[in-house]
């Protein structure tokens, strides 16, 4: 769903490019969202395969998400009320991903991941 939303956003920006100037930060943000979505899918696939690459995939996904949340923190301070609701949801999702990453980091010690 995240990748589909990013694709729709890209199409809308492309259609409106002649009418409204799209800031570079919007393009960068969309690229980071796509990267995070791909890394989340990759981490799930590697975990489903019980691959040792799951640790690297989860850590990469966690890092991209953490950096994105830190970067958007500056933008969310500007003040839109609906931005705070979305931000809270993003932080809750990041907390869940952090817990899953912690569990995946423990799996090699138990011999589950090969």
Protein Blocks (a to p, Z undefined) as FASTA:
>chain_A
ZZmmmmmmmmmmmmmmmmpccdfklmmmmmmmmmmmmmmmmmmmmmmnopaklmmmmmmm
mmmmmmmmmmmmmmmmnopaklmmmmmmmmmmmmmmmmmmmmmmmmmmnomaZZ
